[in-house]
Amino acid sequence: MQVKVDQSKCQGHNRCYAIAPELFDVDDLGNAFEIGDGVVSPQLVEKARLAVANCPEYAISIVED
């Protein structure tokens, strides 16, 4: 499983970062991006799903393996 942030949709609310700082970071403008290649470890699956559900712009998606 991987998380992906669509940079064209992100408005910088940073809910994903607040929920899962292990998976997301923010740039100098406050827009989120996935850390590394976005791979989600089994212990962070729930946090990844919460981040997707809490994004007001639907900018985060999950890619299942």
NUBAMAR-657741 format. One line per 5 residues: their letters; for each residue x, z, y of N, C-alpha, C, CB. Coordinates in pm, whole numbers, plus 50000, padded with zeros to 5 digits. Last residue first. Glycine has a CB too. Example, Ala and Ser with C-alpha at 12.3 -4.5 7.8 and 13.67 -1.06 7.14 Angstrom:
sa	51285/50708/49775/51367/50714/49894/51290/50787/50003/51408/50572/49940  51319/50780/49431/51230/50780/49550/51320/50780/49670/51131/50905/49553
! end
This chain:
devis	49866/49672/49749/49961/49600/49663/49894/49534/49546/50068/49692/49614  49671/49635/50042/49688/49693/49908/49786/49607/49830/49551/49703/49833  49706/49702/50366/49731/49595/50272/49759/49660/50137/49851/49502/50318  49506/49810/50626/49578/49849/50505/49587/49727/50416/49507/49967/50431  49532/49798/50983/49477/49754/50856/49566/49805/50743/49466/49599/50851
iayep	49444/49873/51313/49523/49908/51195/49453/49857/51070/49546/50061/51186  49272/49822/51516/49401/49753/51521/49486/49779/51396/49477/49796/51644  49023/49907/51602/49036/49846/51468/49166/49766/51459/48914/49755/51436  49010/50051/51832/49019/49904/51846/49027/49832/51712/49139/49867/51929  49008/50319/51755/48893/50265/51827/48894/50112/51841/48887/50328/51963
cnava	49097/50449/51450/49145/50356/51553/49026/50292/51625/49236/50246/51491  49012/50604/51239/49008/50662/51373/49058/50570/51483/49087/50786/51375  49052/50465/51003/48915/50502/51039/48903/50552/51183/48864/50609/50944  49332/50451/50999/49252/50328/51008/49112/50361/51059/49245/50258/50870  49390/50725/50968/49438/50652/51086/49359/50524/51106/49588/50619/51072
lrake	49278/50775/50717/49224/50842/50836/49266/50771/50964/49271/50989/50839  49450/50621/50558/49308/50586/50565/49240/50652/50686/49236/50628/50435  49688/50765/50597/49680/50623/50635/49534/50581/50650/49749/50534/50529  49622/51013/50488/49651/51003/50631/49642/50859/50679/49791/51061/50661  49597/50935/50217/49482/50990/50289/49502/50981/50440/49457/51137/50247
vlqps	49864/50854/50160/49752/50759/50151/49631/50809/50230/49712/50737/50004  50085/51014/50140/50036/50983/50275/49917/50887/50276/50148/50924/50356  50165/51039/49879/50121/51162/49946/50066/51136/50086/50235/51260/49954  50253/50774/49816/50128/50829/49760/50077/50954/49831/50149/50861/49614  50364/50607/50118/50391/50682/49995/50262/50745/49945/50500/50791/50017
vvgdg	50332/50292/50247/50270/50425/50246/50300/50492/50112/50116/50416/50270  50525/50075/50443/50490/50122/50308/50442/50266/50315/50611/50109/50211  50613/49969/50682/50474/50014/50672/50431/50064/50536/50385/49905/50711  50874/49918/50714/50794/49807/50663/50649/49847/50640/50853/49754/50534  50914/50128/50994/50977/50050/50887/50890/49933/50846/51006/50139/50767
iefan	50604/50235/51112/50744/50268/51093/50798/50188/50975/50763/50421/51069  50388/50035/51312/50417/50100/51185/50568/50125/51175/50368/50014/51067  50306/50122/51649/50358/50028/51551/50389/50106/51424/50485/49953/51604  50116/50158/51955/50162/50201/51824/50220/50086/51743/50047/50265/51747  50203/50181/52297/50138/50109/52189/50201/50145/52055/50146/49957/52213
glddv	50340/50293/52508/50239/50374/52440/50165/50304/52329/50142/50422/52539  50549/50160/52611/50422/50139/52679/50309/50220/52616/50386/49992/52680  50756/50217/52436/50765/50268/52573/50637/50252/52653/50876/50198/52645  50572/50271/52124/50678/50211/52206/50673/50270/52348/50663/50057/52211  50528/50508/51859/50479/50438/51978/50596/50385/52059/50392/50533/52065
dflep	50471/50509/51501/50544/50552/51619/50485/50475/51737/50700/50528/51605  50349/50607/51177/50339/50533/51302/50428/50593/51409/50194/50530/51351  50395/50771/50956/50367/50629/50934/50372/50545/51060/50234/50614/50870  50428/51026/51038/50519/50979/50934/50507/50828/50913/50491/51053/50803  50220/51081/51203/50347/51046/51266/50454/51002/51166/50399/51163/51345
aiayc	49914/51057/51175/50018/51027/51075/50150/50986/51141/49971/50916/50980  49760/51143/51393/49717/51173/51256/49832/51160/51157/49603/51080/51215  49896/51052/51616/49856/51193/51610/49820/51234/51468/49738/51219/51703  49915/50781/51554/50037/50861/51565/50006/51010/51556/50109/50829/51698  49645/50711/51570/49718/50694/51444/49843/50780/51444/49755/50546/51423
rnhgq	49588/50756/51838/49524/50841/51737/49597/50831/51604/49377/50801/51719  49682/50608/52054/49776/50685/51972/49711/50782/51876/49868/50760/52061  49584/50432/52238/49517/50562/52225/49599/50659/52141/49378/50544/52164  49681/50170/52288/49764/50286/52316/49692/50420/52313/49825/50270/52447  49551/49947/52208/49536/49984/52349/49609/50114/52384/49390/49997/52384
cksqd	49596/49678/51987/49629/49817/52020/49621/49841/52170/49770/49852/51968  49567/49403/51952/49447/49486/51962/49476/49628/52011/49378/49493/51829  49815/49292/51925/49724/49230/52022/49597/49312/52042/49688/49090/51978  49934/49430/51714/49977/49459/51851/49884/49400/51957/50117/49408/51873  49804/49565/51448/49789/49439/51522/49818/49470/51669/49644/49377/51502
vkvqm	49987/49732/51209/49923/49746/51341/49922/49609/51408/49998/49851/51430  49951/49815/50869/49994/49716/50968/49918/49741/51098/49971/49570/50917  50057/49983/50577/49977/49982/50699/50038/49880/50794/49970/50124/50765  50046/49922/50222/50114/49916/50350/50014/49927/50464/50197/49786/50363  50085/50000/49882/50000/50000/50000/50089/50000/50124/49904/50122/50000
! end
